[in-house]
Structure formats: C-alpha cells, structure tokens
Amino acid sequence: MKSNRPVDVGLGLGYGDFYWDFIYALPFTSNNKSSKSISFETGFDFFPGNWWVKGVYRSYSGFSTDVGDSSLYVDLWERDVYVSALWLGTSNGEFSPRAAFFLDRRQRHSAGSLILGGRIQGTKTKDKDEFFPYYQEPKEIFSSWVDMGYTYTWVFDNKAFLNLWGVAGVAVGGDTEEDDYMLLPEIIGKLAFGYIGEIWSWNNVLETEYMPVIFDSHWEQKLVCAYKILIVRRF
C-alpha cells in the first residue's frame, strides 16, 4: 500500500509555550485511479518546563497498490488520535527541542538530553472496498506506549544548527471488538538542520518512522518517511 499524498501544506500559530497547527494534503496524484486520496492533521504542542506534551488528530484515506503491471486504488480509511508526554530532564537548561523543530528559541551552546515518556493512542481503520479481509469490519485499537531515546543539537557560530533525534518505543494494546492483543515496537529518527535569525528562521527535517504491528492472528508493517520545511516569522 502506497500513500498518494506527496505534498502537504500547513499553518501553525504559537504563543508562549503553546502551539497549534493544521496540515492538509494537496491534491497531487500519481494516476487517475488513485486520485481520491485525502489527508489532514491537526494538533497542539505544549512545553511546561522540561516536558513536551503533544496531542494529534489525523485522518487519511485512499491508497494505491500494485496489481500486476497496473496500480489499483483502495479506499482504506484510518483515523488516529494520540496524546504523548516526553520528559527531557537532562537538558540542564541548555537544550530545547523548540530551537530545532519550532524555531522560537535560540540554543546558545551545543547540548542534548535523554528522552523518556510515553503516549496513549486510539486508531480506527476500515477498508470500504473490502480489499483486505482483516479490515472489512472496522478495527478500533487502543494502545499504551513507553518511549526512550536521546537527542543532541550542534550549534554553529553562523546561527545555524544540526539536531539528531532518536526514540525507540514499545506498546501493548488490543482490538475493542475482539480478544486480539498486539505488540507494537517502533523506531523514530529525525535529522533537523537550519538557521535561526532575528526575524526569519527556517529548518529542514528528515524524519522516518518504522512500526511492525503484530497481532495474535495478523501482522503488518508501517514505514513513514518525510522531508519537511518550516519557515517562521517572529512578530
């Protein structure tokens, strides 16, 4: 299954320690049969002290899969909601993820932090075309996660920076309609580089996420790779 959403655009606002953003997929398509793909995401980020609290609602539908020499559109719909909390308690006042990923702070010295935390998540999936037998009936799954990792930002004299972020997590969960329990390991890696100026700032983020979903009677793999550009104007 391949997503047919090559380009997303979004708008975000921030004040103090709170941020909100909205992201929508532009209607670019790979072929006419997979032109129905729709995607949007909205959420908040909050930074109380050494914590990063994040809430996200995502909805996306429409994928393409190769069948022989042609591409087939499958109306697979999924809704995803989660709230996460990450503690960066070893930052010692020298490291902030906001400097690398939100560009509203300037980190003065190279520094990093241990990452500890977790999240609760609910996902609902339905194959409206009945292409996948496992998703012919709606599957609603709730899971609880534990995450651990490390991040470090190198700061350069010309106000540029480079950040590496790595988190590994594991979750347990289950289907609300059946006694089908699952195990969810996950690896998330990010590389961010950019520039923080007095008025304008920008960054480039390379992000990858890999998660095998292992049920009692079914398993699948999810791989997400993204290249993101953020431009920030201070007022």
C-alpha positions as CSV (number, residue, x, y, z in Angstrom):
1,M,0.0,0.0,0.0
2,K,1.4,3.4,-1.0
3,S,0.1,6.8,0.1
4,N,-0.9,9.1,-2.7
5,R,-0.2,12.3,-0.8
6,P,3.3,13.5,-2.0
7,V,2.8,17.2,-0.7
8,D,1.3,18.5,2.5
9,V,1.0,22.2,3.4
10,G,0.2,23.6,6.9
11,L,-0.2,26.6,9.0
12,G,0.8,27.0,12.7
13,L,0.5,29.6,15.4
14,G,2.3,29.9,18.7
15,Y,2.1,32.0,21.8
16,G,4.1,31.4,24.9
17,D,4.5,27.7,25.5
18,F,1.5,26.6,23.4
19,Y,1.3,25.9,19.6
20,W,-1.4,24.7,17.3
21,D,-1.1,23.7,13.6
22,F,-3.2,22.3,10.8
23,I,-1.8,20.3,7.9
24,Y,-3.7,19.3,4.7
25,A,-2.6,17.2,1.7
26,L,-2.5,18.9,-1.7
27,P,-4.5,17.0,-4.3
28,F,-1.4,15.8,-6.3
29,T,-1.9,12.3,-7.6
30,S,0.2,9.6,-9.2
31,N,-2.5,8.4,-11.6
32,N,-6.2,8.9,-12.1
33,K,-7.3,5.7,-10.3
34,S,-5.7,6.9,-7.1
35,S,-6.9,10.5,-7.2
36,K,-9.3,10.2,-4.3
37,S,-6.7,10.3,-1.5
38,I,-7.5,12.7,1.3
39,S,-5.5,13.6,4.4
40,F,-5.4,16.2,7.1
41,E,-3.9,16.5,10.5
42,T,-4.3,19.0,13.4
43,G,-2.9,19.1,16.9
44,F,-1.2,21.1,19.7
45,D,2.3,21.2,21.3
46,F,2.8,22.4,24.9
47,F,6.1,22.9,26.7
48,P,5.7,23.1,30.5
49,G,9.2,23.1,32.0
50,N,11.3,20.1,30.7
51,W,8.2,18.4,29.2
52,W,7.0,18.2,25.6
53,V,3.2,17.4,25.6
54,K,1.7,16.8,22.2
55,G,-1.8,16.0,21.0
56,V,-2.7,14.9,17.4
57,Y,-5.7,14.1,15.4
58,R,-5.1,12.5,12.0
59,S,-7.4,11.3,9.3
60,Y,-6.4,9.9,5.9
61,S,-7.9,7.7,3.3
62,G,-7.1,6.3,-0.1
63,F,-4.1,4.2,-1.1
64,S,-2.7,2.6,-4.2
65,T,-1.3,-0.9,-4.5
66,D,0.4,-2.6,-7.5
67,V,-1.6,-5.4,-9.1
68,G,0.4,-6.9,-11.9
69,D,1.6,-4.1,-14.2
70,S,-1.1,-1.6,-13.1
71,S,-2.0,0.4,-9.9
72,L,-5.2,-0.2,-8.0
73,Y,-6.9,2.4,-5.8
74,V,-8.1,1.0,-2.4
75,D,-10.4,3.2,-0.2
76,L,-8.7,2.3,3.1
77,W,-9.7,4.9,5.7
78,E,-7.9,5.4,9.0
79,R,-8.3,7.8,12.0
80,D,-5.6,8.2,14.5
81,V,-5.7,10.2,17.9
82,Y,-3.0,10.3,20.5
83,V,-1.6,12.3,23.4
84,S,2.1,12.0,24.3
85,A,4.3,13.4,27.0
86,L,8.1,13.4,26.7
87,W,10.5,14.4,29.6
88,L,13.8,16.0,28.6
89,G,15.1,16.1,32.2
90,T,18.8,16.1,31.5
91,S,18.8,19.2,29.3
92,N,20.1,21.3,32.3
93,G,18.7,24.5,30.8
94,E,21.0,24.2,27.8
95,F,18.9,22.2,25.3
96,S,15.4,22.7,24.0
97,P,13.6,20.8,21.1
98,R,11.9,24.1,20.3
99,A,15.1,25.5,18.9
100,A,15.4,22.7,16.4
101,F,11.8,21.9,15.5
102,F,9.7,25.1,16.3
103,L,12.4,27.8,15.8
104,D,11.0,30.1,18.5
105,R,14.1,29.7,20.7
106,R,17.8,30.0,20.0
107,Q,20.1,27.4,21.6
108,R,23.3,29.1,22.6
109,H,25.6,26.1,23.0
110,S,25.7,22.5,21.7
111,A,23.8,20.3,24.1
112,G,21.4,17.3,24.3
113,S,19.1,15.4,26.6
114,L,17.8,12.0,27.4
115,I,14.2,11.4,26.3
116,L,11.7,9.5,28.5
117,G,8.0,9.3,28.2
118,G,5.0,7.6,26.6
119,R,1.6,8.1,25.0
120,I,-1.9,6.8,24.7
121,Q,-3.3,6.2,21.3
122,G,-6.5,5.2,19.6
123,T,-6.7,4.1,15.9
124,K,-9.7,3.1,13.8
125,T,-9.4,1.5,10.4
126,K,-11.9,0.5,7.7
127,D,-11.5,-0.9,4.2
128,K,-14.5,0.4,2.4
129,D,-13.6,-1.5,-0.8
130,E,-13.2,-4.8,1.2
131,F,-9.9,-5.4,-0.5
132,F,-8.3,-6.5,2.8
133,P,-10.2,-9.2,4.7
134,Y,-8.8,-8.1,8.1
135,Y,-10.2,-4.6,7.7
136,Q,-13.6,-5.4,6.1
137,E,-15.1,-4.7,9.5
138,P,-13.9,-1.5,11.3
139,K,-11.0,-2.2,13.6
140,E,-10.7,0.1,16.6
141,I,-7.4,-0.3,18.6
142,F,-6.3,1.4,21.8
143,S,-2.6,1.2,22.9
144,S,-0.3,2.5,25.6
145,W,3.3,3.3,24.9
146,V,6.6,3.6,26.7
147,D,9.3,5.6,24.8
148,M,13.0,6.2,25.4
149,G,15.7,7.9,23.4
150,Y,18.3,10.7,23.1
151,T,18.7,13.9,21.2
152,Y,21.5,16.4,20.6
153,T,21.9,19.7,18.8
154,W,25.1,21.2,17.5
155,V,25.1,25.0,17.4
156,F,27.4,26.8,15.0
157,D,28.8,30.4,15.0
158,N,26.8,31.5,12.0
159,K,23.4,30.8,13.8
160,A,23.0,27.5,12.0
161,F,22.3,24.2,13.9
162,L,22.1,20.5,13.4
163,N,19.9,18.2,15.5
164,L,19.7,14.4,15.7
165,W,16.7,12.8,17.4
166,G,16.2,9.1,18.1
167,V,13.4,7.4,20.0
168,A,12.5,3.7,20.4
169,G,9.2,2.7,21.9
170,V,7.0,-0.3,22.6
171,A,3.3,-0.6,23.2
172,V,0.7,-3.1,24.1
173,G,-2.9,-2.8,23.0
174,G,-5.9,-4.6,21.7
175,D,-9.0,-4.6,19.5
176,T,-12.1,-3.3,21.3
177,E,-14.3,-5.8,19.4
178,E,-12.2,-9.0,19.7
179,D,-9.8,-10.6,22.1
180,D,-6.9,-9.8,19.7
181,Y,-4.0,-8.4,21.6
182,M,-1.0,-6.9,19.9
183,L,2.6,-5.8,20.3
184,L,3.8,-2.5,18.7
185,P,7.6,-1.8,18.6
186,E,8.5,1.5,17.0
187,I,11.6,3.4,16.0
188,I,11.6,7.2,15.2
189,G,14.6,9.0,13.8
190,K,14.9,12.7,12.9
191,L,17.6,14.9,11.4
192,A,17.0,18.7,11.5
193,F,19.2,21.4,10.2
194,G,18.5,25.1,9.7
195,Y,19.1,28.7,10.7
196,I,17.6,30.9,13.4
197,G,17.7,34.6,12.7
198,E,16.4,37.7,14.5
199,I,13.2,37.8,12.4
200,W,13.1,34.9,9.9
201,S,14.1,31.3,10.7
202,W,13.9,28.1,8.7
203,N,14.7,24.4,9.0
204,N,14.8,21.2,7.1
205,V,13.7,18.0,8.8
206,L,14.3,14.4,7.6
207,E,12.1,12.1,9.5
208,T,11.5,8.3,9.4
209,E,9.2,6.1,11.5
210,Y,9.1,2.3,11.3
211,M,6.5,0.2,13.2
212,P,5.6,-3.5,12.8
213,V,2.1,-4.2,14.0
214,I,1.9,-7.7,15.5
215,F,-1.5,-9.2,16.4
216,D,-2.3,-12.8,17.5
217,S,-3.6,-13.6,14.1
218,H,-2.3,-10.8,11.8
219,W,0.7,-8.7,11.2
220,E,1.7,-5.7,9.1
221,Q,4.4,-3.1,8.7
222,K,4.2,0.7,8.5
223,L,7.1,2.9,7.2
224,V,6.7,6.6,7.0
225,C,9.5,8.8,5.5
226,A,9.1,12.6,5.2
227,Y,11.0,15.7,4.3
228,K,9.7,18.8,6.0
229,I,10.4,22.5,5.6
230,L,9.4,25.0,8.3
231,I,9.6,28.8,7.8
232,V,8.9,31.0,10.9
233,R,8.3,34.8,11.1
234,R,8.7,36.4,14.5
235,F,6.4,39.4,15.4
